[in-house]
Amino acid sequence: MIVFLNGRFVPEEQALVSVFDRCFLYGDGLFETILIFNGKSFRWPAHLERLQRGADFLKIQLPFSPDELLSVANQLLRENQATHSLLRITLSRGIGIRGYSPKGAQKPSLIMSLHPAQAPAEKPPQWKVLISSFRLPANEPLAQFKTCNKLPQIMARAQADATEANEALLLNTDGFAVEGSSSNLFWIKENSVRTPPLAAGILPGVTRFVISELCKTLQVPLREATIDPQELPSTEGVFFSLTSQGIAEAVSVDGVKLSQSDLTKKLWAAYWDLVRHECGEQP
């Protein structure tokens, strides 16, 4: 695999960063994961816009312009002959003085790499979900960006792995179910789709926004709301959105069976139709 590292295309075994890089030391950086379908990136502008907003918030200067980044991404796809994969962009503040202060870190690092992605199946993935004991802070400004500091999500996913669950569901400090370890949460109630508000402490997911677009197209009501995790079994369906798989349907939470909705399957099919349309492949 060829990797882009600070202006060079190198074999993955040569794609190395310093042990003094602040992203390695403190998670002082950002990342984006972009779906590559039919050799083309899906919703590149939305991912890049979130990366730029995060860089502005953290006061990290992107070392390449938007046009340069797109050119690099396209060349990386050609170098690796990638058709269906995940493109990861990692931005680090770079090397600075010892300690938490970002002083002296004036040379950010940017890496792009490609990773295998599962081809879409004939129906949404079916997930068993575990409610994690780890909590996310409500009204957290940093939740708006994909920072490289993801220990709550990592520990939550480790809990899910230990029970062979497919995903961990995290609550926030107000006690509401808010998001998966790597996914946004949705549920269906009274034939409408609901999802937590950003103020709950969740990431404004790119796929989350696509789901809102699809609801408008399909004339399905969607609104932001909060939900107690104990209420999930009484809903008409629960699903998650994420870049790598689009939509995954939850079939149980902590071993309690959940209802399954045709609306979830309808949104899943509409999502992949949209991906095929925007990436130049007919359904």
The 8 nearest C-alpha neighbors of each residue, nearest first, counted from 0:
[[1, 11, 10, 79, 2, 113, 112, 78],
 [0, 2, 10, 9, 11, 79, 8, 78],
 [3, 1, 112, 9, 11, 8, 10, 111],
 [2, 4, 8, 111, 110, 7, 9, 112],
 [5, 3, 110, 7, 6, 109, 2, 8],
 [6, 4, 109, 7, 108, 110, 3, 62],
 [5, 7, 4, 3, 8, 109, 110, 71],
 [8, 6, 4, 3, 5, 9, 2, 14],
 [7, 9, 3, 2, 1, 4, 6, 10],
 [8, 10, 2, 1, 7, 13, 11, 14],
 [11, 9, 1, 13, 12, 0, 2, 14],
 [10, 12, 14, 13, 2, 1, 0, 9],
 [13, 11, 10, 14, 15, 9, 0, 1],
 [14, 12, 11, 10, 15, 9, 2, 4],
 [15, 13, 11, 12, 9, 4, 2, 10],
 [16, 14, 13, 17, 12, 4, 11, 18],
 [15, 17, 18, 20, 14, 19, 108, 23],
 [16, 18, 19, 20, 15, 94, 23, 93],
 [17, 19, 20, 16, 23, 24, 21, 94],
 [20, 18, 17, 94, 21, 24, 23, 95],
 [19, 21, 94, 93, 17, 23, 22, 18],
 [22, 20, 24, 23, 27, 25, 93, 94],
 [21, 23, 26, 27, 91, 28, 20, 25],
 [24, 22, 21, 20, 26, 25, 18, 19],
 [25, 23, 21, 22, 26, 20, 19, 18],
 [24, 26, 27, 22, 21, 23, 148, 99],
 [25, 27, 22, 148, 147, 28, 23, 24],
 [28, 26, 22, 25, 21, 91, 92, 147],
 [27, 29, 91, 147, 22, 90, 146, 26],
 [28, 30, 146, 90, 147, 145, 89, 91],
 [29, 31, 89, 88, 145, 90, 146, 147],
 [30, 32, 88, 87, 33, 46, 145, 89],
 [33, 31, 87, 86, 85, 88, 34, 30],
 [32, 34, 86, 85, 87, 35, 31, 242],
 [33, 35, 85, 41, 40, 242, 36, 243],
 [36, 34, 40, 84, 39, 83, 85, 38],
 [35, 37, 83, 38, 39, 82, 34, 278],
 [36, 38, 82, 39, 83, 278, 35, 280],
 [39, 37, 82, 36, 81, 35, 83, 76],
 [40, 38, 35, 36, 37, 278, 41, 82],
 [39, 41, 35, 43, 34, 36, 42, 33],
 [40, 42, 34, 43, 35, 39, 278, 274],
 [43, 41, 45, 44, 40, 46, 33, 205],
 [42, 44, 46, 45, 41, 40, 47, 33],
 [45, 43, 47, 46, 42, 48, 49, 41],
 [46, 44, 48, 47, 42, 43, 49, 205],
 [47, 45, 49, 43, 48, 44, 50, 31],
 [46, 48, 50, 44, 49, 45, 51, 43],
 [47, 49, 51, 45, 50, 46, 44, 52],
 [50, 48, 52, 46, 51, 47, 53, 45],
 [51, 49, 47, 53, 48, 52, 54, 46],
 [50, 52, 54, 48, 53, 49, 47, 55],
 [53, 51, 49, 55, 54, 50, 56, 48],
 [52, 54, 56, 50, 51, 55, 144, 49],
 [53, 55, 59, 51, 57, 56, 52, 58],
 [54, 56, 58, 52, 53, 57, 51, 59],
 [55, 57, 53, 54, 58, 52, 59, 51],
 [58, 56, 54, 55, 59, 53, 28, 52],
 [59, 57, 55, 56, 54, 60, 53, 92],
 [60, 58, 54, 57, 92, 55, 61, 107],
 [59, 61, 62, 58, 54, 107, 55, 92],
 [60, 62, 63, 59, 54, 107, 64, 51],
 [61, 63, 60, 107, 64, 109, 108, 106],
 [64, 62, 61, 67, 68, 65, 66, 109],
 [63, 65, 67, 66, 68, 62, 61, 69],
 [66, 64, 68, 67, 69, 63, 47, 70],
 [67, 65, 69, 64, 68, 70, 63, 71],
 [66, 68, 70, 64, 65, 69, 63, 71],
 [67, 69, 71, 65, 70, 66, 72, 63],
 [68, 70, 72, 66, 71, 67, 73, 65],
 [71, 69, 67, 73, 68, 72, 74, 66],
 [72, 70, 68, 74, 69, 73, 75, 67],
 [73, 71, 69, 75, 70, 74, 68, 76],
 [72, 74, 76, 70, 75, 71, 69, 77],
 [73, 75, 77, 71, 76, 72, 78, 70],
 [76, 74, 78, 72, 77, 73, 71, 79],
 [75, 77, 81, 73, 79, 74, 78, 80],
 [78, 76, 80, 74, 75, 79, 73, 81],
 [79, 77, 75, 76, 80, 74, 1, 81],
 [78, 80, 81, 76, 77, 75, 1, 0],
 [81, 79, 77, 76, 78, 82, 38, 75],
 [82, 80, 76, 79, 38, 83, 84, 77],
 [81, 83, 38, 37, 36, 84, 80, 35],
 [84, 82, 36, 35, 37, 81, 116, 38],
 [83, 85, 116, 115, 35, 114, 82, 34],
 [86, 84, 34, 114, 113, 33, 35, 116],
 [85, 87, 113, 33, 32, 112, 34, 114],
 [88, 86, 32, 112, 111, 31, 113, 85],
 [87, 89, 111, 31, 30, 110, 32, 86],
 [90, 88, 30, 110, 109, 29, 87, 111],
 [89, 91, 109, 29, 28, 108, 30, 110],
 [92, 90, 28, 108, 93, 22, 107, 27],
 [91, 93, 107, 28, 59, 21, 27, 104],
 [92, 94, 107, 20, 91, 108, 21, 106],
 [95, 93, 20, 104, 21, 19, 92, 106],
 [96, 94, 104, 103, 102, 101, 97, 93],
 [95, 97, 103, 98, 102, 94, 104, 101],
 [96, 98, 95, 99, 100, 19, 94, 101],
 [99, 97, 100, 96, 101, 95, 25, 24],
 [98, 100, 101, 97, 25, 96, 102, 21],
 [99, 101, 102, 98, 96, 97, 95, 103],
 [102, 100, 104, 99, 103, 95, 96, 92],
 [103, 101, 100, 104, 95, 96, 105, 99],
 [102, 104, 95, 105, 96, 101, 94, 100],
 [103, 105, 95, 94, 102, 93, 101, 106],
 [104, 106, 103, 107, 93, 95, 92, 94],
 [105, 107, 93, 104, 108, 92, 94, 62],
 [108, 106, 93, 92, 91, 105, 62, 109],
 [109, 107, 91, 93, 90, 5, 92, 106],
 [110, 108, 90, 5, 89, 4, 91, 107],
 [109, 111, 4, 89, 3, 88, 5, 112],
 [112, 110, 88, 3, 87, 2, 89, 4],
 [111, 113, 2, 87, 86, 3, 110, 88],
 [114, 112, 86, 85, 87, 84, 115, 111],
 [113, 115, 85, 84, 116, 86, 112, 87],
 [116, 114, 84, 85, 117, 113, 83, 81],
 [117, 115, 84, 85, 83, 118, 114, 243],
 [116, 118, 119, 115, 244, 243, 84, 83],
 [117, 119, 120, 116, 83, 244, 84, 36],
 [120, 118, 117, 121, 244, 271, 122, 123],
 [119, 121, 122, 118, 123, 124, 117, 244],
 [122, 120, 119, 123, 268, 124, 118, 267],
 [121, 123, 120, 124, 264, 267, 268, 119],
 [124, 122, 247, 248, 246, 125, 267, 264],
 [123, 125, 247, 248, 126, 122, 246, 120],
 [126, 124, 248, 249, 250, 247, 123, 127],
 [127, 125, 249, 165, 250, 248, 128, 124],
 [126, 128, 164, 251, 165, 250, 249, 252],
 [129, 127, 252, 166, 164, 167, 251, 165],
 [128, 130, 167, 253, 252, 159, 168, 131],
 [131, 129, 168, 167, 169, 253, 128, 132],
 [132, 130, 155, 133, 169, 168, 167, 129],
 [131, 133, 134, 130, 155, 169, 170, 158],
 [134, 132, 131, 151, 155, 169, 135, 170],
 [135, 133, 171, 170, 172, 169, 132, 136],
 [134, 136, 171, 172, 170, 137, 200, 169],
 [137, 135, 172, 171, 139, 200, 138, 134],
 [136, 138, 200, 199, 139, 171, 172, 198],
 [137, 139, 198, 200, 199, 140, 136, 197],
 [138, 140, 200, 137, 142, 141, 136, 198],
 [141, 139, 142, 143, 138, 200, 144, 198],
 [142, 140, 143, 139, 144, 146, 145, 53],
 [143, 141, 202, 140, 144, 139, 201, 200],
 [144, 142, 202, 141, 140, 203, 201, 145],
 [143, 145, 142, 53, 146, 141, 202, 49],
 [146, 144, 29, 30, 147, 31, 143, 142],
 [145, 147, 29, 148, 144, 28, 30, 149],
 [148, 146, 26, 29, 28, 149, 27, 30],
 [147, 149, 26, 146, 150, 27, 25, 28],
 [148, 150, 152, 151, 147, 153, 146, 26],
 [149, 151, 153, 152, 154, 148, 155, 147],
 [152, 150, 154, 153, 149, 155, 133, 134],
 [153, 151, 180, 155, 150, 149, 154, 156],
 [154, 152, 150, 156, 155, 151, 149, 157],
 [153, 155, 157, 151, 156, 152, 150, 158],
 [156, 154, 152, 158, 131, 157, 153, 167],
 [155, 157, 159, 153, 158, 154, 167, 152],
 [158, 156, 154, 160, 159, 155, 153, 161],
 [159, 157, 155, 161, 156, 160, 154, 131],
 [158, 160, 164, 156, 167, 157, 161, 162],
 [159, 161, 163, 157, 162, 158, 164, 156],
 [160, 162, 158, 159, 163, 157, 164, 156],
 [161, 163, 160, 164, 159, 158, 129, 157],
 [164, 162, 160, 161, 159, 165, 127, 158],
 [163, 165, 159, 127, 162, 128, 166, 160],
 [166, 164, 126, 127, 128, 163, 159, 167],
 [167, 165, 128, 164, 159, 129, 156, 179],
 [166, 168, 129, 159, 156, 179, 180, 128],
 [169, 167, 179, 130, 131, 178, 129, 180],
 [168, 170, 131, 178, 179, 134, 176, 177],
 [171, 169, 176, 175, 134, 177, 174, 135],
 [170, 172, 135, 134, 173, 174, 136, 175],
 [171, 173, 136, 174, 137, 134, 135, 170],
 [174, 172, 171, 175, 137, 170, 136, 199],
 [173, 175, 171, 172, 170, 176, 227, 228],
 [176, 174, 227, 170, 226, 171, 173, 177],
 [177, 175, 170, 228, 227, 226, 169, 178],
 [176, 178, 170, 195, 175, 169, 171, 184],
 [179, 177, 184, 183, 169, 168, 182, 176],
 [178, 180, 168, 182, 181, 167, 183, 169],
 [179, 181, 152, 167, 182, 156, 168, 155],
 [182, 180, 179, 241, 183, 152, 178, 166],
 [181, 183, 179, 241, 240, 239, 180, 178],
 [182, 184, 178, 240, 239, 179, 207, 241],
 [183, 185, 239, 178, 194, 238, 177, 179],
 [186, 184, 194, 238, 193, 237, 239, 192],
 [185, 187, 237, 193, 236, 192, 238, 194],
 [188, 186, 192, 236, 235, 191, 234, 193],
 [187, 189, 190, 191, 234, 235, 192, 186],
 [188, 190, 191, 187, 235, 234, 192, 220],
 [191, 189, 188, 187, 192, 235, 220, 219],
 [192, 190, 220, 188, 189, 187, 221, 219],
 [193, 191, 221, 187, 186, 220, 188, 222],
 [192, 194, 222, 186, 223, 185, 221, 187],
 [193, 195, 185, 223, 224, 184, 186, 196],
 [196, 194, 224, 223, 225, 177, 199, 197],
 [197, 195, 223, 198, 199, 224, 194, 225],
 [196, 198, 201, 199, 200, 195, 203, 202],
 [197, 199, 138, 200, 196, 137, 201, 139],
 [200, 198, 137, 197, 196, 138, 201, 195],
 [201, 199, 137, 138, 198, 139, 142, 197],
 [202, 200, 197, 142, 199, 203, 178, 177],
 [201, 203, 143, 142, 204, 144, 197, 200],
 [204, 202, 143, 201, 205, 197, 207, 208],
 [203, 205, 207, 206, 202, 208, 183, 241],
 [204, 206, 208, 207, 209, 203, 45, 46],
 [205, 207, 209, 208, 204, 241, 240, 242],
 [208, 206, 204, 210, 205, 209, 240, 183],
 [207, 209, 211, 205, 206, 210, 204, 212],
 [208, 210, 206, 212, 211, 207, 213, 205],
 [211, 209, 213, 207, 208, 212, 214, 206],
 [210, 212, 208, 214, 209, 213, 215, 207],
 [213, 211, 209, 215, 210, 214, 216, 208],
 [212, 214, 216, 210, 215, 211, 217, 209],
 [215, 213, 219, 217, 211, 216, 212, 218],
 [214, 216, 218, 212, 213, 217, 219, 211],
 [217, 215, 213, 218, 214, 212, 219, 211],
 [216, 218, 214, 219, 215, 213, 266, 212],
 [219, 217, 215, 216, 214, 220, 213, 221],
 [218, 220, 214, 217, 215, 191, 221, 192],
 [221, 219, 191, 192, 218, 214, 222, 215],
 [222, 220, 192, 193, 191, 219, 214, 211],
 [221, 223, 193, 224, 192, 194, 220, 191],
 [222, 224, 194, 196, 195, 193, 221, 225],
 [225, 223, 195, 194, 193, 196, 222, 226],
 [224, 226, 195, 175, 227, 223, 194, 176],
 [227, 225, 175, 176, 228, 230, 224, 231],
 [226, 228, 175, 229, 230, 176, 174, 225],
 [229, 227, 176, 230, 231, 226, 175, 170],
 [228, 230, 227, 231, 232, 226, 233, 176],
 [231, 229, 228, 227, 233, 232, 226, 234],
 [230, 232, 234, 233, 228, 229, 237, 227],
 [233, 231, 257, 234, 230, 256, 229, 258],
 [232, 234, 231, 230, 235, 257, 258, 229],
 [235, 233, 231, 188, 236, 232, 187, 186],
 [236, 234, 187, 258, 188, 260, 259, 233],
 [235, 237, 259, 258, 187, 260, 234, 186],
 [238, 236, 186, 249, 185, 248, 187, 239],
 [239, 237, 248, 185, 249, 247, 186, 184],
 [238, 240, 184, 247, 183, 246, 182, 185],
 [241, 239, 246, 183, 182, 245, 206, 207],
 [242, 240, 182, 245, 243, 206, 244, 246],
 [243, 241, 245, 244, 206, 34, 33, 32],
 [242, 244, 241, 245, 34, 116, 85, 117],
 [245, 243, 242, 246, 241, 247, 119, 117],
 [244, 246, 241, 240, 242, 243, 206, 270],
 [247, 245, 240, 239, 267, 244, 123, 241],
 [248, 246, 124, 239, 123, 238, 125, 240],
 [247, 249, 238, 125, 126, 124, 123, 237],
 [250, 248, 126, 238, 237, 251, 125, 127],
 [249, 251, 257, 126, 127, 256, 125, 248],
 [252, 250, 256, 257, 127, 255, 254, 249],
 [253, 251, 128, 255, 254, 129, 127, 256],
 [254, 252, 129, 255, 128, 130, 251, 127],
 [253, 255, 252, 251, 256, 127, 128, 129],
 [256, 254, 251, 252, 253, 257, 232, 250],
 [255, 257, 251, 250, 254, 252, 258, 232],
 [258, 256, 251, 250, 232, 259, 255, 236],
 [259, 257, 236, 235, 260, 256, 234, 232],
 [260, 258, 236, 257, 235, 261, 250, 237],
 [259, 261, 262, 236, 263, 235, 258, 264],
 [260, 262, 264, 263, 265, 259, 266, 236],
 [261, 263, 265, 260, 264, 266, 190, 187],
 [264, 262, 266, 261, 265, 260, 267, 238],
 [263, 265, 267, 261, 262, 266, 268, 123],
 [264, 266, 262, 268, 263, 267, 261, 269],
 [265, 267, 269, 263, 264, 268, 270, 262],
 [266, 268, 264, 270, 265, 269, 246, 263],
 [269, 267, 265, 270, 271, 266, 264, 272],
 [268, 270, 266, 272, 267, 271, 265, 273],
 [271, 269, 267, 273, 268, 272, 266, 274],
 [270, 272, 274, 273, 268, 269, 275, 267],
 [271, 273, 269, 275, 270, 274, 282, 276],
 [272, 274, 276, 270, 271, 275, 277, 269],
 [275, 273, 271, 277, 276, 272, 278, 270],
 [276, 274, 280, 272, 278, 273, 277, 281],
 [275, 277, 273, 279, 274, 278, 280, 281],
 [278, 276, 274, 279, 275, 273, 41, 280],
 [279, 277, 275, 276, 39, 274, 280, 37],
 [278, 280, 276, 277, 275, 281, 37, 39],
 [281, 279, 275, 276, 278, 282, 37, 277],
 [280, 282, 275, 276, 279, 272, 278, 277],
 [281, 272, 275, 280, 276, 271, 273, 274]]
